[in-house]
Amino acid sequence: MGKNELLNPTQIGNWHLKTKIVMAPMTRSFANNNTGTVGEDIVNYYRRRAKDGIGLIITEGIIPSPRGKGTFGVPGLYTNSQVDSWRKVTEAIHEEGGKIVAQLWHVGRLTHRELTGGFPPQAPSPIKADGLVHRLRKPYDTPEEMSLEDIKEVIKEYISAARNAMKAGFDGVEIHGAHGYLIDQFNSEITNKRTDEYGGDLLNRLSFIKEVLKAVIKEVGKDKTIIRFSEIKDDIPGYRWANPEENIKAFIQVFNEVGIQIIHPSTNHFTEKVSNDMTFHQLVRKYWDGIIIGVGNLNPEIASKAIKEGTIDLAAFGRSLIANPDFVHKIKEGRPLKSYQAAIDLKYLY
Ligand SMILES: Cc1cc2nc3c(=O)[nH]c(=O)nc-3n(C[C@H](O)[C@H](O)[C@H](O)COP(=O)(O)O)c2cc1C
């Protein structure tokens, strides 16, 4: 049996990655809830994964503004003290020869004014989500429809958070355009009922993601920007696109127009067929020649095979990396992986 493809180093633009293993972005709620700064526990948590040999770490979702916050203990990148606290993380990762990008995450309507400094949540249209806010356990608030001014303001917040990410020493940023959060609320016919240039048909609804990407790429460069997008929505279980291939084509048209190079299509089930006997990532690959990060209940064998077949270039692992801080060594040494147990593994940072 040959060496697992995941363990090979690779060059992605200017990033030299020790392995093709990516740590998927995962909210852990261990940041200071009042200041949005990260502490020594978080430095050590990420350092341990970089030391193990993870090629690229994508951080937990980081908010570009207080109104983007959807649960407790979420870090930010909008104050100097937040930037200084993240610098300790990026320095640790670089000392271990790793790379780290900051995931920028605005939850849009999926929150409550008790988390957003007393302001109503922001969204493309004033449509309340069903369900309860994460950990706060109160029904989602009715959001405020964003005016054209608000849209400009939020794009500026993304630019400023991306600039702060560079000041903090990150190797890049990932824009969270997936899972039913703010950007995806613009993308979707369910949450976007606007009649201006940000609403209407699919390409119009994608105007917001396009403008955010253009602005962030202008700020940090296309070699330092990743976009995450998905069909799945955290607040609407089982949500499906009526025509997955048409949706994917529209997203990729936008990605080509803005010149992005690395995309992170997100699904929870990598091997599931979504249309015409093809998986989500196979459909994306049909239209996209650039870098693809695969994800979704991957194991090392499935991931290695998908890289060898050319479906994806890098493979992201989420829950198994929480449960196994020594994931890379376990693969190298052929040791079994510990299975993830949310009730235990989410309680501590190790
Ligand atoms: C505890 C936890 C927190 C997560 N937080 C985020 C997040 O902040 N941003 C994001 O894009 N995805 C988030 N996800 C989704 C993961 O990035 C990943 O896509 C998902 O867990 C599927 O990968 P896996 O099957 O390897 O765990 C989270 C997942 C878990 C389990």
The ligand as an SDF file (V2000), in Angstrom:
LIG
                    3D

 31 33  0  0  0  0  0  0  0  0999 V2000
  -18.5590   21.9530   16.4470 C   0  0  0  0  0  0  0  0  0  0  0  0
  -18.6380   22.4020   15.0050 C   0  0  0  0  0  0  0  0  0  0  0  0
  -18.5550   23.7550   14.7190 C   0  0  0  0  0  0  0  0  0  0  0  0
  -18.6150   24.2060   13.3830 C   0  0  0  0  0  0  0  0  0  0  0  0
  -18.4570   25.5390   13.0990 N   0  0  0  0  0  0  0  0  0  0  0  0
  -18.3710   25.9600   11.8200 C   0  0  0  0  0  0  0  0  0  0  0  0
  -18.0130   27.3070   11.5200 C   0  0  0  0  0  0  0  0  0  0  0  0
  -17.7550   28.1490   12.3930 O   0  0  0  0  0  0  0  0  0  0  0  0
  -17.9390   27.6510   10.2000 N   0  0  0  0  0  0  0  0  0  0  0  0
  -18.2010   26.7490    9.2010 C   0  0  0  0  0  0  0  0  0  0  0  0
  -18.1230   27.1210    8.0320 O   0  0  0  0  0  0  0  0  0  0  0  0
  -18.5070   25.4720    9.4630 N   0  0  0  0  0  0  0  0  0  0  0  0
  -18.5770   25.0480   10.7430 C   0  0  0  0  0  0  0  0  0  0  0  0
  -18.8020   23.7110   11.0020 N   0  0  0  0  0  0  0  0  0  0  0  0
  -18.8910   22.7390    9.8860 C   0  0  0  0  0  0  0  0  0  0  0  0
  -17.5150   22.0970    9.6330 C   0  0  0  0  0  0  0  0  0  0  0  0
  -16.5900   23.0310    9.1200 O   0  0  0  0  0  0  0  0  0  0  0  0
  -17.5880   20.9090    8.6300 C   0  0  0  0  0  0  0  0  0  0  0  0
  -18.0310   21.3930    7.3930 O   0  0  0  0  0  0  0  0  0  0  0  0
  -18.5290   19.8080    9.1020 C   0  0  0  0  0  0  0  0  0  0  0  0
  -18.2680   19.4580   10.4530 O   0  0  0  0  0  0  0  0  0  0  0  0
  -18.4030   18.5510    8.2230 C   0  0  0  0  0  0  0  0  0  0  0  0
  -17.0870   18.0240    8.3030 O   0  0  0  0  0  0  0  0  0  0  0  0
  -16.7850   16.6870    9.2020 P   0  0  0  0  0  0  0  0  0  0  0  0
  -17.7890   15.6610    8.7520 O   0  0  0  0  0  0  0  0  0  0  0  0
  -15.3730   16.3130    8.8520 O   0  0  0  0  0  0  0  0  0  0  0  0
  -16.9790   17.0540   10.6340 O   0  0  0  0  0  0  0  0  0  0  0  0
  -18.7890   23.2610   12.3260 C   0  0  0  0  0  0  0  0  0  0  0  0
  -18.8910   21.8960   12.6500 C   0  0  0  0  0  0  0  0  0  0  0  0
  -18.8130   21.4590   13.9580 C   0  0  0  0  0  0  0  0  0  0  0  0
  -18.8920   19.9720   14.2500 C   0  0  0  0  0  0  0  0  0  0  0  0
  1  2  1  0
  2  3  1  0
  2 30  2  0
  3  4  2  0
  4  5  1  0
  4 28  1  0
  5  6  2  0
  6  7  1  0
  6 13  1  0
  7  8  2  0
  7  9  1  0
  9 10  1  0
 10 11  2  0
 10 12  1  0
 12 13  2  0
 13 14  1  0
 14 15  1  0
 14 28  1  0
 15 16  1  0
 16 17  1  0
 16 18  1  0
 18 19  1  0
 18 20  1  0
 20 21  1  0
 20 22  1  0
 22 23  1  0
 23 24  1  0
 24 25  2  0
 24 26  1  0
 24 27  1  0
 28 29  2  0
 29 30  1  0
 30 31  1  0
M  END
$$$$
